[in-house]
Amino acid sequence: MSMKWQGLFLLTLLSFAVSAQEPIVTESTTTSTVTTNGSMKTKVESPPPSAISPQIISGGNSDLCTVGVAGAVQTQILGISMGTTITEENCVTLKRAKTLYDMGMKVAAVSVMCAGSQQVFDAMMNAGTPCPYNGMIGDAAKEAWEADQLTAEVTMVDDAEEDGGLNEKRNKGAGAVAGLFGLLLLL
């Protein structure tokens, strides 16, 4: 072995001997506080599911007396869509009266309007042009209506009853939609 290597070997042995004789002792106390601030980004690869309610229209024909009502509700799990059409009875009465009037049957048209609404009947009586009564018009019809008031009340369709039927349909529809919203909120 060369002298260089021998010197290096001796130096290494001496350093191990010195370090083995004197142990190093350290004492430490550590207090640490960790504060983390972070943010997260979510990348959506596909759109969420959605309930789409179809538009219910009357085909663009303004001569129909229907109104479309539709709605949809979507949660992460369930989606519901529904719709219906409602027939507007006052519109139907107006269409019938207009058709009769266009065919030259003016008395029949007035009679349809009178039978369709208590307000129209009262307005005609207050104007001095009573609704036709069994083919009679003018003063003869007025006398007949006054003599047979009971029959007139039976044949009249009360506006409140008509609106009550329509309101009942609206209330049932609104109740169904509210129930679905409640059900979906519970999910």
C-alpha positions as CSV (number, residue, x, y, z in Angstrom):
1,M,0.0,0.0,0.0
2,S,1.2,3.4,-0.7
3,M,1.9,5.9,1.9
4,K,-0.9,8.1,0.9
5,W,-3.5,5.3,1.4
6,Q,-2.0,4.3,4.7
7,G,-2.3,7.9,5.9
8,L,-5.8,8.2,4.8
9,F,-6.7,4.9,6.5
10,L,-5.2,6.0,9.7
11,L,-7.0,9.3,9.6
12,T,-10.3,7.5,9.1
13,L,-9.7,5.2,12.0
14,L,-8.7,8.0,14.3
15,S,-11.8,10.0,13.4
16,F,-14.1,7.0,14.3
17,A,-12.2,6.4,17.6
18,V,-12.6,10.1,18.6
19,S,-16.3,10.2,17.7
20,A,-17.0,7.0,19.6
21,Q,-15.5,8.4,22.7
22,E,-17.5,11.6,22.9
23,P,-21.2,11.1,22.5
24,I,-23.2,14.2,21.5
25,V,-26.3,14.8,23.5
26,T,-28.9,17.4,22.4
27,E,-32.1,18.4,24.0
28,S,-34.9,20.3,22.1
29,T,-38.4,21.4,22.6
30,T,-40.6,22.1,19.6
31,T,-43.9,23.9,19.4
32,S,-45.5,24.2,16.0
33,T,-48.6,25.7,14.5
34,V,-49.8,24.6,11.1
35,T,-52.2,26.8,9.1
36,T,-53.4,25.7,5.7
37,N,-55.2,27.7,3.2
38,G,-56.3,26.0,0.0
39,S,-58.7,26.1,-2.9
40,M,-60.1,23.5,-5.1
41,K,-61.3,23.5,-8.6
42,T,-63.8,21.0,-10.1
43,K,-63.8,20.4,-13.8
44,V,-67.2,19.1,-15.1
45,E,-66.7,16.8,-18.0
46,S,-70.5,16.6,-18.8
47,P,-73.5,18.8,-18.1
48,P,-75.7,17.8,-15.2
49,P,-79.0,16.0,-16.1
50,S,-81.9,18.2,-16.6
51,A,-85.7,17.8,-16.9
52,I,-87.0,19.8,-19.8
53,S,-90.7,20.5,-20.1
54,P,-92.0,20.7,-23.6
55,Q,-93.8,23.8,-24.6
56,I,-97.5,23.1,-25.0
57,I,-99.1,25.4,-27.5
58,S,-102.2,25.3,-29.6
59,G,-100.3,24.9,-32.8
60,G,-100.1,28.7,-33.4
61,N,-103.8,28.8,-34.2
62,S,-105.4,31.7,-32.4
63,D,-108.9,30.3,-33.1
64,L,-108.5,27.6,-30.4
65,C,-109.6,28.3,-26.8
66,T,-106.9,26.4,-25.0
67,V,-104.0,27.5,-22.8
68,G,-101.0,25.3,-22.3
69,V,-99.4,24.9,-18.9
70,A,-96.1,23.0,-18.4
71,G,-93.4,22.7,-15.8
72,A,-90.3,20.7,-14.9
73,V,-88.2,20.0,-11.8
74,Q,-84.7,18.5,-11.6
75,T,-82.6,17.4,-8.7
76,Q,-79.3,15.5,-8.8
77,I,-81.2,12.2,-8.7
78,L,-84.6,12.7,-10.2
79,G,-86.2,14.9,-12.8
80,I,-89.9,15.3,-13.5
81,S,-91.7,17.1,-16.4
82,M,-95.4,17.5,-17.0
83,G,-97.9,19.6,-18.8
84,T,-101.5,20.0,-19.7
85,T,-104.0,22.2,-21.6
86,I,-106.9,24.1,-20.1
87,T,-110.0,25.1,-22.1
88,E,-111.1,28.6,-21.5
89,E,-114.9,28.4,-21.5
90,N,-115.5,32.1,-21.9
91,C,-113.5,32.0,-25.1
92,V,-115.7,29.1,-26.3
93,T,-118.8,31.1,-25.7
94,L,-117.5,34.1,-27.6
95,K,-116.5,31.9,-30.5
96,R,-120.0,30.3,-30.6
97,A,-121.7,33.7,-30.5
98,K,-119.4,35.1,-33.2
99,T,-120.1,32.1,-35.5
100,L,-123.8,32.5,-35.1
101,Y,-123.6,36.3,-35.7
102,D,-121.5,35.7,-38.8
103,M,-124.2,33.4,-40.1
104,G,-126.8,36.1,-39.7
105,M,-128.4,34.7,-36.6
106,K,-128.1,37.8,-34.4
107,V,-130.8,36.8,-31.9
108,A,-129.3,33.4,-31.4
109,A,-125.8,35.0,-30.9
110,V,-127.2,37.3,-28.2
111,S,-129.0,34.3,-26.6
112,V,-125.7,32.4,-26.4
113,M,-124.0,35.3,-24.8
114,C,-126.9,35.7,-22.3
115,A,-126.8,32.0,-21.4
116,G,-123.1,32.0,-20.9
117,S,-122.9,34.8,-18.3
118,Q,-125.1,36.3,-15.5
119,Q,-123.2,39.5,-16.0
120,V,-124.2,39.7,-19.7
121,F,-127.8,38.9,-18.8
122,D,-127.9,41.6,-16.1
123,A,-126.2,44.1,-18.5
124,M,-128.8,43.4,-21.2
125,M,-131.7,43.9,-18.8
126,N,-130.2,47.1,-17.4
127,A,-129.7,48.4,-20.9
128,G,-133.4,47.9,-21.7
129,T,-132.6,45.2,-24.3
130,P,-133.4,41.9,-22.5
131,C,-132.0,38.6,-23.6
132,P,-134.3,36.6,-26.0
133,Y,-136.8,34.3,-24.3
134,N,-138.3,31.4,-26.2
135,G,-138.1,33.4,-29.5
136,M,-139.5,36.6,-28.0
137,I,-137.4,39.8,-28.1
138,G,-137.8,43.3,-26.7
139,D,-140.6,44.1,-24.3
140,A,-142.2,40.8,-24.8
141,A,-139.0,39.0,-23.7
142,K,-138.6,41.3,-20.7
143,E,-142.2,40.6,-19.5
144,A,-141.6,36.8,-20.0
145,W,-138.3,36.9,-18.0
146,E,-140.0,38.8,-15.2
147,A,-142.9,36.4,-15.1
148,D,-140.7,33.3,-15.2
149,Q,-137.8,34.4,-13.0
150,L,-137.4,31.0,-11.5
151,T,-136.9,29.3,-14.9
152,A,-134.4,32.1,-15.9
153,E,-132.3,31.4,-12.8
154,V,-132.3,27.6,-13.5
155,T,-131.2,28.1,-17.2
156,M,-128.5,30.6,-16.4
157,V,-125.0,29.5,-16.0
158,D,-123.5,31.3,-13.1
159,D,-120.1,32.8,-13.6
160,A,-119.0,31.7,-10.2
161,E,-119.7,28.1,-11.0
162,E,-117.7,28.3,-14.2
163,D,-114.8,29.9,-12.5
164,G,-115.1,27.4,-9.7
165,G,-114.5,24.5,-12.1
166,L,-111.6,26.3,-13.7
167,N,-110.1,27.3,-10.3
168,E,-110.5,23.7,-9.1
169,K,-108.4,22.5,-12.1
170,R,-105.8,25.2,-11.4
171,N,-105.7,24.3,-7.7
172,K,-105.3,20.6,-8.4
173,G,-102.4,21.4,-10.9
174,A,-100.8,23.8,-8.4
175,G,-101.1,21.2,-5.7
176,A,-99.5,18.5,-7.8
177,V,-96.6,20.7,-8.7
178,A,-96.1,21.8,-5.1
179,G,-96.2,18.2,-4.0
180,L,-93.5,17.3,-6.6
181,F,-91.3,20.1,-5.4
182,G,-91.7,19.0,-1.8
183,L,-90.9,15.4,-2.8
184,L,-87.8,16.5,-4.7
185,L,-86.6,18.7,-1.8
186,L,-86.7,15.7,0.5
187,L,-84.5,13.6,-1.8
